[in-house]
Amino acid sequence: MNDVGHAVRPATVNAQIVPAGTLDVLSRNEIARLRDATSSGLHTLLRSCALAVLTSGAMQDSARAMLDQYPDFDIQVLQQDRGVKLDLKNAPAQAFVDGKIIRGTNELLFAVVRDIVYESSKLESGEFNLDDSSGITHAVFDILRNARVLRARFDPNLVVCWGGHSISREEYDYTKTVGYQLGLRGMDICTGCGPGAMKGPMKGATIAHAKQRHYENRYIGLTEPSIIAAESPNPIVNSLVILPDIEKRLEAFVRVGHGFIVFPGGVGTAEEILYLLGILLDPVNAGVPFPLVFTGPASAAAYFEQIDKFLRLVLGEAAARRYRIIVEDPVAVAHAIQQGIETVRDHRVEQHDAFFFNWELNIDLRFQQPFQPTHAAMAALDLHRDRPPHELAADMRRAFSGIVAGNVKEEGMGQIEKNGPYEIHGDPEFMRALDTLLQSFVAQQRMKLPGSKYVPCYKIVPGNGVARNPAASQKNS
């Protein structure tokens, strides 16, 4: 604040930049669409995603707050005789050093342009067949291949790390230590690209890779347009991919990853867990090895006990057999993942499946189709007993996805402002467990960054039909 009480605007820079990555030329039609600010154009999407990259490392979880902070920011794509340029107006000064854009930021910025142009052109032309499961999987493959994420002739070594962006310092330091142990063993890291548990493993791995003199290491960040603005890419990401929606983003994780680690998190992490376990509980996937470890410091033991209890109640003991919980032991985590990846390698050799893309894993269409969390859709979710666990997991995943949308996504936040909280109906015991789990996330500040008050975007409605508003018990939180 200045001496008259007004907020000081952050410093900005005007610049024209050329690509440091792989994007060299665009067609006139592609550039026209990127400059088109109407609802049918791509400029609004380009502006929000580019601003997220330029504010890399910012601690925030609101797309609106970011746009409000830089209201005059603009980006235009220019086609020059010698290739593409980006014209930046009022760009965040933090992305520049002595007037020159940081190289890593430059690479990620052009990755944004690359993915937006590629996906929009494919969707517009109808080349992506999104009406069946196989077509969606091939669309995910094409996007990852175009981003040059898929590497042939390399042994499996990619570890996907999930966890919250709003975690304690102790939990963050633990994720770094785990990443360090993974890096010492030559493993690369893939996360959702944001801060917190998405950054820590990458940061730890960079030190280990340097010690081991590993080069060409991969720190892959997978995101999607409605979440990138709330979770700006962390500065360590060296390969950014923007998928069209959350479902394709989640499928990309399970197709490219060889081992999975889940750190403490909030509703987004719970959504990822339910998505993955729902797929693994499909009888078709019973024989597919899939290393999965839940881990955190000793202080997170109660968190994982609660997650474990919820999963056993809702999905059964078969779900619990698909993961291991390891507390306060980064070396044991690294060993478990290393051994699991060796099993994955042997299995894929036997099945003649690719190392770089898990074609064998069956993903049911209900996990692939985009879920629009309207109030009607949230209220209609079938969260009752007597359903196959993998089908129940699909709807429970959607419930958490809706809460994520109501928390941080622009469209979801707008619906909550207009129509009030979502109502979530289901089996009374499930709803009590869900309510308890969500309340614990709020109490532990896993729904918002520390220092900001959480306003619930949901109501739990048990079997008796009486809505329970979680705000009533949060007045003192």
C-alpha positions as a printed Julia matrix, in Angstrom:
477×3 Matrix{Float64}:
   0.0     0.0     0.0
   1.21    3.58   -0.63
   0.89    6.5     1.77
  -2.64    7.37    0.63
  -3.96    3.85    1.14
  -4.14    2.68   -2.46
  -2.74   -0.66   -3.59
   0.47   -0.3    -5.57
   0.25   -1.82   -9.04
   3.0    -4.38   -9.72
   5.75   -3.39  -12.15
   5.18   -4.23  -15.8
   7.22   -4.46  -19.01
   6.49   -4.02  -22.71
   8.46   -6.4   -24.94
   8.53   -8.36  -28.15
   9.95  -11.87  -27.86
  10.9   -14.63  -30.27
  10.53  -18.32  -29.39
  13.19  -20.16  -27.45
  11.24  -23.4   -27.78
   9.98  -25.39  -30.75
   7.28  -23.14  -32.22
   8.59  -21.31  -35.31
   5.72  -20.5   -37.66
   1.94  -20.19  -37.64
  -0.55  -19.84  -40.47
  -2.43  -16.59  -41.07
  -5.64  -18.28  -39.98
  -4.08  -19.45  -36.71
  -2.77  -15.98  -35.96
  -6.16  -14.45  -36.75
  -7.86  -16.76  -34.28
  -5.27  -16.01  -31.59
  -5.95  -12.29  -32.08
  -9.74  -12.72  -32.11
 -11.16  -11.58  -28.75
 -14.74  -12.66  -29.55
 -16.32  -15.79  -28.05
 -15.32  -17.79  -31.13
 -11.7   -16.63  -30.98
  -8.74  -17.71  -28.89
  -7.39  -14.42  -27.59
  -9.1   -14.52  -24.19
  -7.81  -18.05  -23.59
  -4.31  -17.09  -24.78
  -4.24  -14.01  -22.54
  -5.23  -15.87  -19.35
  -2.86  -18.81  -19.93
   0.02  -16.53  -20.93
  -0.47  -14.38  -17.83
  -0.33  -17.53  -15.68
   3.04  -18.42  -17.19
   4.37  -14.88  -16.79
   3.44  -14.93  -13.09
   5.18  -18.27  -12.59
   5.79  -18.96   -8.92
   3.07  -16.6    -7.71
   1.3   -17.8    -4.56
  -2.37  -17.46   -5.42
  -5.33  -19.69   -6.16
  -7.67  -17.29   -7.93
  -7.69  -16.61  -11.66
  -9.7   -13.47  -11.0
  -7.13  -12.11   -8.58
  -4.38  -12.59  -11.16
  -6.33  -10.83  -13.91
  -7.31   -8.04  -11.51
  -3.65   -7.55  -10.62
  -2.68   -7.07  -14.28
  -5.84   -5.63  -15.92
  -3.9    -3.93  -18.72
  -1.89   -6.97  -19.75
  -2.22   -7.98  -23.39
  -0.51  -10.36  -25.75
  -0.59  -10.41  -29.53
   0.94  -12.89  -31.96
   2.89  -11.36  -34.84
   3.97  -13.16  -38.0
   7.32  -11.81  -39.17
   9.36  -12.69  -42.24
  11.69  -14.7   -40.02
   9.01  -16.35  -37.89
   6.65  -15.73  -35.0
   6.94  -13.02  -32.36
   4.87  -12.29  -29.29
   4.07   -8.67  -28.51
   3.6    -8.25  -24.74
   2.03   -5.14  -23.24
   2.12   -4.46  -19.49
   3.54   -7.93  -18.79
   4.61   -8.82  -15.23
   8.15   -7.53  -14.67
   9.0   -10.63  -12.62
   9.28  -12.59  -15.89
  12.19  -10.41  -17.05
  15.8    -9.83  -16.07
  17.4    -6.57  -17.24
  14.65   -6.19  -19.79
  15.04   -9.7   -21.24
  12.52  -12.46  -20.65
  13.73  -15.44  -18.63
  14.44  -18.27  -21.05
  12.37  -20.86  -19.2
   9.41  -18.48  -19.14
   9.86  -17.9   -22.87
   9.74  -21.65  -23.55
   6.58  -22.12  -21.49
   4.93  -19.12  -23.12
   5.37  -20.55  -26.59
   4.21  -23.95  -25.31
   0.94  -22.2   -24.44
   0.62  -20.87  -28.0
   1.55  -24.27  -29.45
  -1.08  -26.21  -27.49
  -3.9   -23.69  -27.89
  -3.4   -23.54  -31.66
  -2.96  -27.29  -32.12
  -5.92  -28.37  -30.05
  -8.31  -25.77  -31.42
  -7.43  -26.64  -35.02
  -7.85  -30.37  -34.38
 -11.18  -29.87  -32.61
 -12.47  -27.49  -35.27
 -11.54  -29.86  -38.1
 -13.11  -32.85  -36.36
  -9.84  -34.79  -36.43
 -10.27  -35.61  -32.76
 -13.03  -38.2   -32.41
 -14.34  -37.48  -28.93
 -17.43  -39.66  -29.14
 -15.8   -42.91  -28.05
 -13.15  -44.0   -25.6
 -10.53  -44.95  -28.17
 -10.88  -41.63  -29.96
 -10.36  -39.67  -26.76
  -7.26  -41.7   -25.9
  -5.82  -41.04  -29.35
  -6.54  -37.33  -28.92
  -4.55  -37.34  -25.65
  -1.74  -39.21  -27.43
  -1.68  -36.71  -30.31
  -1.51  -33.72  -27.96
   1.35  -35.24  -25.95
   3.21  -36.26  -29.12
   2.84  -32.78  -30.6
   4.28  -31.39  -27.35
   7.23  -33.81  -27.71
   6.6   -35.36  -24.32
   6.56  -38.96  -25.59
  10.07  -40.38  -25.88
  10.8   -43.73  -27.45
  13.86  -45.84  -26.66
  14.02  -44.75  -23.03
  13.44  -47.07  -20.08
  10.47  -46.22  -17.81
  11.5   -43.59  -15.24
   8.68  -41.02  -15.06
   7.12  -40.53  -11.63
   3.84  -38.64  -11.38
   3.49  -36.68   -8.13
   0.1   -35.41   -7.01
  -0.71  -33.27   -3.99
  -2.02  -29.93   -2.86
  -0.91  -26.44   -3.83
  -1.8   -25.26   -0.31
   0.41  -27.3     2.04
   2.46  -26.58    5.13
   6.17  -25.82    5.01
   6.88  -29.17    6.65
   4.88  -31.01    3.98
   6.55  -29.01    1.22
  10.03  -29.81    2.52
   9.06  -33.49    2.67
   8.01  -33.44   -1.01
  11.43  -31.99   -1.86
  13.18  -34.77    0.05
  11.17  -37.43   -1.76
  11.96  -35.75   -5.08
  15.63  -35.73   -4.12
  15.59  -39.49   -3.43
  13.83  -40.1    -6.75
  16.34  -37.94   -8.59
  19.29  -39.8    -7.08
  17.84  -42.92   -8.69
  17.56  -41.31  -12.11
  13.83  -40.7   -12.11
  12.12  -37.79  -13.86
   9.13  -35.93  -12.4
   5.68  -35.12  -13.76
   3.17  -33.0   -11.78
   0.25  -30.65  -12.27
   2.89  -27.9   -12.73
   1.77  -25.57   -9.92
   3.19  -24.7    -6.47
   3.27  -26.78   -3.27
   3.39  -30.53   -3.79
   3.63  -29.95   -7.54
   6.84  -27.95   -7.19
   8.6   -29.65   -4.27
   9.43  -33.0    -5.95
  10.82  -31.2    -8.99
  12.97  -28.94   -6.83
  14.38  -31.87   -4.88
  15.04  -33.84   -8.07
  17.0   -30.99   -9.68
  19.64  -31.13   -6.93
  19.89  -34.92   -7.12
  20.11  -34.87  -10.92
  22.93  -32.31  -10.71
  24.81  -34.49   -8.22
  24.41  -37.54  -10.43
  25.35  -35.52  -13.53
  22.07  -36.46  -15.19
  21.29  -34.24  -18.14
  18.19  -33.79  -20.31
  16.03  -34.34  -17.24
  12.3   -33.95  -17.58
  10.13  -31.87  -15.27
   6.78  -32.2   -17.0
   3.78  -30.08  -16.04
   0.33  -31.13  -17.24
  -2.46  -28.6   -16.84
  -5.65  -27.34  -18.49
  -7.05  -23.86  -19.25
  -9.47  -23.54  -16.35
  -6.89  -24.47  -13.71
  -3.6   -22.97  -14.98
  -4.57  -19.44  -13.94
  -5.23  -20.61  -10.38
  -2.06  -22.71  -10.31
   0.62  -20.88  -12.28
   3.4   -23.15  -13.56
   6.31  -23.34  -11.16
   9.69  -22.16  -12.56
  11.22  -25.65  -12.67
   8.8   -27.05  -15.27
  10.72  -27.5   -18.52
   7.98  -29.22  -20.5
   4.49  -27.73  -20.2
   1.41  -29.26  -21.82
  -2.06  -27.71  -21.71
  -4.75  -30.34  -22.22
  -8.28  -29.24  -23.26
 -10.02  -30.23  -20.01
  -9.5   -31.91  -16.64
 -10.47  -35.38  -17.89
  -7.89  -35.38  -20.68
  -5.34  -33.96  -18.26
  -5.99  -36.84  -15.86
  -5.8   -39.39  -18.66
  -2.49  -37.9   -19.79
  -1.06  -38.49  -16.31
  -2.01  -42.16  -16.2
  -0.92  -42.82  -19.78
   2.61  -41.37  -19.43
   3.43  -42.09  -15.77
   5.28  -45.23  -14.65
   4.92  -44.75  -10.89
   2.6   -42.53   -8.83
   3.07  -40.72   -5.54
   0.3   -38.86   -3.71
   1.25  -36.22   -1.14
  -1.25  -34.48    1.17
  -3.71  -32.24   -0.62
  -7.3   -31.08   -0.8
 -10.28  -31.74   -3.04
  -8.21  -31.69   -6.24
  -5.95  -34.42   -4.88
  -8.97  -36.43   -3.73
 -10.38  -36.11   -7.25
  -7.15  -37.47   -8.7
  -7.11  -40.4    -6.26
 -10.71  -41.34   -7.08
 -10.06  -41.06  -10.8
  -7.05  -43.35  -10.62
  -8.57  -45.93   -8.25
 -11.76  -45.98  -10.31
  -9.71  -47.0   -13.34
  -7.63  -49.54  -11.44
 -10.78  -51.12   -9.95
 -12.18  -51.81  -13.41
 -11.97  -55.64  -13.69
 -10.34  -55.25  -17.11
  -7.33  -53.63  -15.44
  -6.89  -56.2   -12.67
  -3.61  -57.5   -14.09
  -2.03  -54.13  -14.94
   0.81  -53.23  -12.5
   0.53  -49.66  -11.28
   2.84  -48.5    -8.45
   0.92  -46.11   -6.17
   2.23  -44.71   -2.88
   0.56  -42.24   -0.5
   3.18  -40.44    1.57
   3.87  -37.44    3.79
   5.7   -36.4     6.94
   4.72  -37.81   10.34
   2.38  -34.86   10.85
   0.35  -36.05    7.82
  -0.31  -39.53    9.24
  -3.8   -38.56   10.42
  -4.55  -37.09    6.98
  -3.8   -40.36    5.24
  -5.69  -42.35    7.87
  -8.74  -40.25    7.03
  -8.26  -40.69    3.27
  -7.75  -44.43    3.73
 -10.87  -44.73    5.88
 -12.95  -42.86    3.31
 -11.67  -44.96    0.39
 -12.27  -48.25    2.2
 -15.81  -47.19    3.1
 -16.78  -45.98   -0.36
 -14.76  -48.24   -2.68
 -14.03  -51.28   -0.49
 -10.94  -53.22    0.49
 -10.02  -53.92   -3.14
  -9.21  -50.22   -3.52
  -6.91  -50.26   -0.49
  -4.93  -53.13   -2.02
  -4.0   -50.85   -4.92
  -1.94  -48.4    -2.83
   0.65  -48.3    -0.06
   0.86  -45.69    2.68
   4.41  -44.79    3.73
   4.85  -42.08    6.35
   8.06  -40.14    7.06
  10.37  -42.32    4.97
  11.45  -40.78    1.63
  13.99  -43.55    0.96
  11.34  -46.25    1.39
   9.08  -44.31   -0.99
  11.81  -44.14   -3.62
  12.57  -47.85   -3.23
   8.88  -48.76   -3.54
   8.51  -46.67   -6.69
  11.74  -47.99   -8.16
  10.7   -51.61   -7.61
   7.23  -50.88   -8.95
   8.62  -49.31  -12.11
  10.82  -52.37  -12.69
   7.65  -54.48  -12.54
   5.98  -52.1   -15.0
   8.93  -52.43  -17.36
   8.88  -56.24  -17.27
   5.12  -56.31  -17.78
   5.21  -54.02  -20.78
   7.98  -56.04  -22.37
   5.84  -59.17  -21.96
   2.74  -57.41  -23.33
   4.63  -55.62  -26.12
   3.25  -52.33  -24.81
   5.07  -49.03  -25.25
   7.19  -47.63  -22.43
   6.18  -44.06  -23.29
   2.37  -44.49  -23.33
   0.27  -46.98  -21.39
  -1.98  -48.24  -24.18
  -3.01  -51.37  -22.26
  -4.82  -49.54  -19.45
  -8.56  -49.47  -20.1
 -10.25  -46.16  -19.28
 -14.03  -46.25  -19.36
 -15.84  -43.47  -21.19
 -17.41  -42.22  -17.94
 -13.9   -41.2   -16.8
 -13.13  -39.49  -20.11
 -16.2   -37.43  -20.89
 -15.94  -33.85  -19.61
 -18.14  -33.23  -16.59
 -19.84  -29.85  -16.47
 -20.53  -29.17  -12.77
 -23.86  -27.4   -13.04
 -26.13  -27.38  -10.0
 -28.4   -29.94  -11.68
 -25.5   -32.2   -12.62
 -24.02  -32.1    -9.11
 -27.38  -32.88   -7.5
 -27.94  -35.79   -9.93
 -24.72  -37.67   -9.07
 -25.46  -41.25   -7.99
 -23.46  -41.61   -4.76
 -25.21  -44.66   -3.36
 -24.3   -48.24   -2.48
 -24.91  -51.32   -4.61
 -22.94  -49.98   -7.55
 -19.72  -51.48   -8.92
 -16.84  -49.68   -7.17
 -15.34  -48.31  -10.38
 -18.68  -46.81  -11.4
 -19.22  -45.28   -7.97
 -15.69  -43.86   -8.09
 -16.52  -42.11  -11.38
 -19.42  -40.19   -9.81
 -17.57  -39.52   -6.56
 -14.71  -38.11   -8.64
 -17.19  -35.78  -10.33
 -18.41  -34.55   -6.95
 -14.88  -33.51   -6.02
 -14.35  -32.06   -9.5
 -17.39  -29.86   -8.99
 -16.05  -28.59   -5.68
 -12.72  -27.77   -7.34
 -14.64  -25.81   -9.99
 -16.63  -23.95   -7.36
 -13.45  -23.15   -5.46
 -11.08  -21.88   -8.14
 -12.46  -22.08  -11.69
 -13.99  -18.96  -13.19
 -17.1   -20.67  -14.59
 -17.78  -22.61  -11.39
 -17.27  -19.58   -9.17
 -19.73  -17.66  -11.33
 -22.36  -20.38  -10.93
 -21.96  -20.37   -7.16
 -22.33  -16.59   -7.03
 -25.48  -16.77   -9.12
 -27.21  -19.88   -7.73
 -25.65  -20.54   -4.33
 -23.76  -23.66   -3.22
 -23.96  -26.98   -5.05
 -26.01  -29.69   -3.35
 -24.43  -33.14   -3.14
 -26.85  -36.03   -2.45
 -26.1   -39.65   -1.61
 -26.01  -42.56    0.78
 -26.21  -41.17    4.36
 -23.05  -42.93    5.52
 -21.16  -41.82    2.43
 -22.36  -38.25    2.9
 -21.29  -38.18    6.55
 -17.85  -39.46    5.58
 -17.62  -36.98    2.72
 -18.67  -34.14    5.0
 -16.08  -35.12    7.61
 -13.36  -35.33    4.97
 -14.19  -31.94    3.47
 -14.42  -30.34    6.91
 -10.93  -31.61    7.7
  -9.62  -30.11    4.45
 -11.06  -26.74    5.47
  -9.7   -26.96    9.03
  -6.24  -27.82    7.68
  -6.42  -24.94    5.15
  -6.23  -27.34    2.21
  -9.06  -25.6     0.34
  -7.38  -22.18    0.12
  -3.95  -20.72    0.47
  -3.07  -19.89    4.09
  -4.43  -16.55    5.24
  -7.54  -16.56    3.06
 -10.94  -17.58    4.43
 -12.69  -20.47    2.72
 -16.31  -19.91    1.73
 -17.92  -23.33    1.01
 -19.29  -23.86   -2.5
 -21.25  -26.99   -1.53
 -23.91  -28.41    0.77
 -23.95  -32.06    1.83
 -27.44  -33.58    1.6
 -27.75  -36.93    3.45
 -30.41  -39.49    2.65
 -33.02  -37.64    4.7
 -32.86  -34.78    2.2
 -31.91  -32.11    4.73
 -29.04  -30.04    3.44
 -26.11  -29.49    5.75
 -24.33  -26.2     5.12
 -20.67  -26.54    6.1
 -20.43  -22.78    6.57
 -22.4   -23.13    9.79
 -19.52  -24.91   11.49
 -16.78  -22.74   10.02
 -17.5   -19.4    11.66
 -14.53  -19.83   13.96
 -12.23  -21.61   11.51
